[in-house]
């Protein structure tokens, strides 16, 4: 048996090649790409609005305190757990 390579384009590829020659298809693809840019911009705006809403809700619960240079503040004394683990 002699191996032969048979190249039959799939239906999708043949349709794409046929449609690439069509001017209406090109215009449709360009408008589709423009719509994608608009969708991305809309999604970005939605994300910014959502982030602002979440940050406003978070900042409502925060008690704002201002400290000046020289103010005495309490510092929590914490154990150095990394050194404790190395000893074991």
C-alpha positions as CSV (number, residue, x, y, z in Angstrom):
1,X,0.0,0.0,0.0
2,X,1.4,3.4,-1.0
3,X,0.6,6.1,1.5
4,X,-1.1,9.0,-0.1
5,X,-1.9,12.2,1.5
6,X,-5.4,13.3,0.7
7,X,-6.3,16.9,1.5
8,X,-10.0,17.5,1.7
9,X,-10.8,20.8,3.3
10,X,-13.3,20.7,6.1
11,X,-16.7,22.4,5.6
12,X,-15.7,25.2,7.9
13,X,-12.5,26.0,6.0
14,X,-14.2,25.8,2.7
15,X,-17.0,28.2,3.9
16,X,-14.4,30.6,5.3
17,X,-12.5,30.6,2.0
18,X,-15.7,31.2,0.1
19,X,-16.8,33.9,2.5
20,X,-13.5,35.7,2.6
21,X,-13.9,36.6,-1.0
22,X,-17.3,38.1,-0.3
23,X,-17.2,41.9,0.5
24,X,-20.3,41.7,2.7
25,X,-18.6,39.1,4.9
26,X,-15.6,41.4,5.4
27,X,-17.9,44.3,6.3
28,X,-19.7,42.0,8.8
29,X,-16.4,40.9,10.4
30,X,-15.3,44.5,10.8
31,X,-18.5,45.6,12.4
32,X,-18.3,42.5,14.7
33,X,-14.8,43.6,15.8
34,X,-16.0,47.1,16.5
35,X,-18.8,45.7,18.6
36,X,-16.3,43.7,20.6
37,X,-14.4,46.9,21.4
38,X,-17.7,48.5,22.6
39,X,-18.4,45.4,24.7
40,X,-15.0,45.6,26.3
41,X,-15.5,49.3,27.1
42,X,-18.9,48.6,28.6
43,X,-17.4,45.7,30.7
44,X,-14.6,48.0,32.0
45,X,-17.1,50.7,33.0
46,X,-19.2,48.1,34.8
47,X,-16.1,46.9,36.6
48,X,-15.2,50.4,37.7
49,X,-18.7,51.1,39.0
50,X,-18.7,47.8,40.9
51,X,-15.3,48.5,42.5
52,X,-16.5,51.9,43.6
53,X,-19.7,50.5,45.1
54,X,-17.7,47.8,47.0
55,X,-15.1,50.3,48.2
56,X,-17.8,52.8,49.4
57,X,-19.5,49.9,51.4
58,X,-16.2,48.9,52.9
59,X,-15.2,52.4,53.8
60,X,-18.5,53.0,55.6
61,X,-17.5,50.4,58.3
62,X,-13.9,51.8,58.7
63,X,-13.3,54.3,61.5
64,X,-10.9,56.9,60.2
65,X,-8.1,57.9,62.6
66,X,-5.4,60.4,61.9
67,X,-2.0,60.3,63.7
68,X,0.5,63.1,63.9
69,X,4.2,62.8,64.2
70,X,5.1,62.3,67.8
71,X,1.8,60.7,68.8
72,X,2.2,57.7,71.1
73,X,0.4,54.6,69.8
74,X,0.2,51.1,71.2
75,X,1.9,48.4,69.2
76,X,0.8,44.8,69.5
77,X,3.7,42.6,70.6
78,X,3.8,39.5,68.4
79,X,6.0,36.4,68.7
80,X,8.4,35.7,65.9
81,X,6.9,32.4,64.7
82,X,9.5,31.8,62.0
83,X,12.3,31.4,64.5
84,X,10.2,29.1,66.6
85,X,9.6,26.8,63.7
86,X,13.3,26.6,62.8
87,X,14.1,25.4,66.4
88,X,11.9,22.4,66.1
